[in-house]
Amino acid sequence: MDIVKATKEDIGRIATQLAMKGWAEANAGNISVLLPEGSDSTLWDEDVVSDILPSPIPELAGRTFLVTCAGSRFRKLSLELDTEIIPVRVSADGMKVIRFASGKEPTTEFSSHLLVLAEATNRGWETASLVHTHSTHMLALSSSDLPAEMLEDAVNRSHPEVSLLMSRGVRFLDYITPGTWELGEETAKAFRESDCVIWRKHGILGLGKDIDSACDAVEVVEKAAILLLLEKSAFGKFVGLKDRDLNLSPYKAENGSDTESDEQDDSISPVPPVIET
């Protein structure tokens, strides 16, 4: 099957799943997939328009990716693959983005997709995908006033799959105006040290070598939020996995010891997060 067609179908499949979970209300959510080099040779046979980027992106020079359009609805995307998912190419000098003159515009979060996919190429990935969605429980959790570092620790300890599937863990970003180049820059920086970024009071972004891996990150982190909120409701605090469960060397280094005390309590180390109600 043609890789462009197959990729569009994958995007439609994931969009449908996210919509069914209630994580893509109205026209919320967006997805992009960086295509392998040379796979777009048959795409650019129509009139195109170009837009100058605020700053060059040499990492994506000459590369094409597919992205959902502004205003697209995930619940209908699988029926509108050819109109609501468009190809975008970065010019050979990395200074401009090129798209069909007759097509729609890409998602309003286009800057974040561009800059994060560029970061993915710095990892040596041939292909990559970014999935952004408004998952309910993480929206609630990220709206707390707890410091980002405390929430990151809580999520990383919430259940084993977080560390198993995301070796870089998660990062929380304080609220930045949606759709801005600044948001894209800060998100790309956060992905240098993480596999999933949470925009506080906005949503989750999962990055992976393929669209299913990116969606895995979103699902795993949303499950973490559910568990943490249930723990707070049931026990009055986050519980999570302890150092002895995860054998987290960074915390050992901070504590200056290679052994753990048997007196460790059931709170999250190093500081037990508490959500004030």
N, C-alpha and C positions, 0 to 999 in steps of 0.2 A: 504494500500500500504506500502511496505517496506520503512522505513524512509530514508535509504541511497539513494534509487532510487528516492524518492520524493524530497529529498534535491538536488540531482543532477539536476533534472528537474527544480526546482526553480532557481538554479544558471544559468542554460541555458536560462531560460525565462528572467531573469534580464539582463544577458549579451547581449541578443538580443536587448532588449530595449535600453541599453546604446550605443550599436553599431549604432543603427538606429538614435540616437540623434547626432552622430558624436563625441562621447566622448571616443571612444576606437579605435583610429586609429591603423592600422597594428596589432601588438600584445600588444598594450597598455592595461592597466587595469588588475586588479586581484580581486578575491573574495574568501573569506573563510567563513565557517560555522562550529561552534563548535557543535558537536552532543551531545545529551543527554547521560548521563552516562549509560552504559550497552547496548546501541543500536548498538554497533559495534562487537558483539560477533561472527557473521558469516563472518566478513571481513577477518580476518587474517589467511587464510588457504593456503597462498603461501609463497615462500621464501622471506625473508626481508633483508634489509640492515639498518644499524644504523649509525648516525653521532653524535658526541659529540657536545653539545652546548657550546658556549663561556662562559655561566654562567647558573646555574640550574634555572629551572622554576617550582618550586614546586606546583604552583597554577594549572598547567595543568597535573600534574603527573597522568599517566594512562588514560588520555583523548585522544579522537580521533576527528580530524576535517577534513573536506573536503576542498580542496584548488585547485584553477586553476593552471595549469602547466606553466612553463616557456615557452614562445613562443606561447602560445595558442592565437587564434584569436576569439574575442567575436562574430564576425559576423558568425562564423561557430560552436560555442561551443555547441549549442543545437543539432547538428548532431554528436558530438564527445564526448558525456558525459562520456563514459567509458574509453576513452584514455586521455582526456584533463582535467579531474577533478579526483584528486587522494586522497586517505585517508592518513593521517599522524597521527601517535600516539606518544605521549610523554611517555618515559619509566616511570616505577613505581617510580624510584628515582628522576625523573625530570631532569636527566642529559643528556639524548639522545633523538633524534627523530628517529622514525622508519617508513620506507616506503617499498613498494614492490620492490624487486630487479629487477623485469621485467618492472617496470613502469617508467614513465618520472620523471624528477625532478620538485619540486614545483616552483612557481613563484620566480623571483629574489628578490621580496620584502617579502620573506618568514619571515625574522626576524621581520618585523613590524607586520605581521599577528600573529605570535607566541606571541609577547610581548603585543600586544593590546588585544588579546583574553584572555590572563592571567589577564590583568587589568579588563576585563569584569567580570570574575569570582569573583574578589574582590568586585564587586557591588552586589554579591549574585545572579547573573544570572545563570540559569541552562544551557541555550544555548545562543549563540551570533553569530553575523555575522559582518564582516568587508568588505566594498565595497570601492575599490579605482578606480578612473576613471580620465581621463584628460578632464574635462569639459572646454569648450572653453573660456567663459567669465571670469570664476574665474582664469584661467591661466593668462589672460590679466590683471585683477585687481590685482592679487597677485604679479605681476611683477613690480608694482609701487614701488617708494622709500619711501612711507609713512610708519611710524612706525606700527608695528604689532598691538599695542593697539588701534591705531586710526582706522585701518581697521576692527578690531574686533568690535569696537563700531558701525562703519558704517553698517556692516553686521547685527548685532543684532537689529539695528533700521530700517532696509531696508523695512521690511513688517511684519505684525503681526505673520505669521506662524513660523517665526524663534523662537520666544520665546514660542509660543504655543506648538510646536513639539519638541523643544530642550531646556529644562530647563537649561542645563549647558552652552548653547551658543556655540560659535566657538573659535578656537585658530589658529593663524597663526604661522608657524615655518619657520625661515629663512632657506635658501637652505642648505641641507646636501646631501652628495653624495648618490645617489639612491642605494638601495640594501645593505646598510651597517647595522651592528649591532647597531652602534651609532644612525642612523636614527630611528631604531626600538625603542631604549630606550627613545629617546626624544619624539617620537610620543606617546608611552605609558604614559609618564609623562604628556603630554598635554591632553590626554584623561581623566586624573583624574579630570580635571576641565572643560571638554567640551563633547559634543556629536558629534562634527564634527571637524576635523583638516584639515587645508589647508597647504600643502607643497608649499611654495612659488616657483613660476616658474615651478611647477611640477604637482600638481593636488589635488583633494579632497579625503578625507577618511571619510566615514560615518559609525558609529557604532550603532548597534541596537540589541535588543533581538532576532530578526529574520531578514531575508534578506530584506524583504519589508521595515521594519523600517530603516535599514541601507541605503537603496536606497532612502527613503524619505528624509533623512538628506542631501544626495548629491543633490537631486533635489531642495530642498528648498534653499540651499546655492548657488547653481548655479543661481536660479532665483534672489537671492539677488544681485549677481554680475551683472546680466543683468540690473536690476533696477538702481543700482548705476552708472553704466557706461552711461545709458540713461539720468539719472539726470544730470551727469556732462556735457554731450553733450548739453542738453537743457537749463540748468540753470547756468552752470559754477561752480557748486558745488554739493555735496551730500545734499539731503534734509532730507529724512528719518523721522521716528517717533520721537516725542519730549517726554520729561519727562512726560508731562501731558497726553500723549497718552498711554505710557507704564507704567506709575507710577513706575519708576525704583528706588527702595529704595536705592541701592548703591550710586546713584548720589545724592540723598537727603542727605545721610550720609556724603558724601564728601563735600557738600555745607553747612553742619551744619544746615539744616533747614528741617522742615516737610511740608513746604508749598512752592509753586512755584510762581515765579513772572509772572504777566500777560505780562511782557515786553519781555519774551523769544522770540528770533527771529526764523527764519526758518532754521538756521544752526544746524548741529548736535552738541549736548552738550556732553562733556564739551568743546572740541576744534573742530571747524569746519574743517573737512578734505578738502584739496584742492589738486587736482592732477595737477601738472604743465604740460602744453602741449608744 
